[in-house]
């Protein structure tokens, strides 16, 4: 069974945030030294936010090909910690996320 912990992480601008993460390997309370950890030993959010941004851009591009008059999109993403890295569970193909899309198509 996975545990959810609040883990401090560093945003790209240096701000420290607390992120609720599913602890996949029991390392949520241990800052491991890897390429994603910042100089202060905290996991960084840069890679995770880049993944979310790429997901949103691909979703936006796919919706543009439909050419609706109006589109409303909302998505939620959970986070996990594995090997000292924070990952977006929805982007990584996990089950912790959802996408809701409402489109208004033309009447012509």
KASUL-V571037 format. One record per residue. N is the residue number from 1. PHI is phi in whole degrees, 0 to 359 (999 if undefined). PSI is psi in whole degrees, -180 to 180 (none if undefined). Layout:
# KASUL-V571037
n={N;N}
phi={PHI;PHI}
psi={PSI;PSI}
This chain:
# KASUL-V571037
n={1;2;3;4;5;6;7;8;9;10;11;12;13;14;15;16;17;18;19;20;21;22;23;24;25;26;27;28;29;30;31;32;33;34;35;36;37;38;39;40;41;42;43;44;45;46;47;48;49;50;51;52;53;54;55;56;57;58;59;60;61;62;63;64;65;66;67;68;69;70;71;72;73;74;75;76;77;78;79;80;81;82;83;84;85;86;87;88;89;90;91;92;93;94;95;96;97;98;99;100;101;102;103;104;105;106;107;108}
phi={999;272;252;257;230;267;239;290;216;256;283;304;275;99;292;261;236;250;244;285;232;276;275;281;225;78;255;299;263;240;275;271;278;214;292;269;290;274;298;267;87;274;296;266;261;303;296;297;294;296;298;295;298;295;299;297;295;294;296;300;296;297;288;297;292;282;56;287;290;212;226;239;232;223;218;238;223;266;239;228;238;214;63;81;251;271;235;277;293;292;292;276;84;274;263;258;176;207;230;240;234;238;237;253;265;297;260;279}
psi={138;150;145;129;156;121;128;141;159;127;164;-32;2;-9;145;128;162;124;127;123;149;123;101;-24;16;16;12;-30;4;122;108;145;110;-177;-19;-21;147;178;-24;9;-3;149;142;152;-2;-52;-42;-46;-34;-41;-42;-42;-42;-40;-47;-39;-42;-40;-44;-44;-42;-39;-33;-33;-23;-24;51;158;-35;139;135;126;136;142;150;146;133;164;151;158;126;125;29;3;136;128;152;119;-36;-43;-34;9;15;-179;6;76;165;156;130;127;129;125;138;114;153;159;8;none}
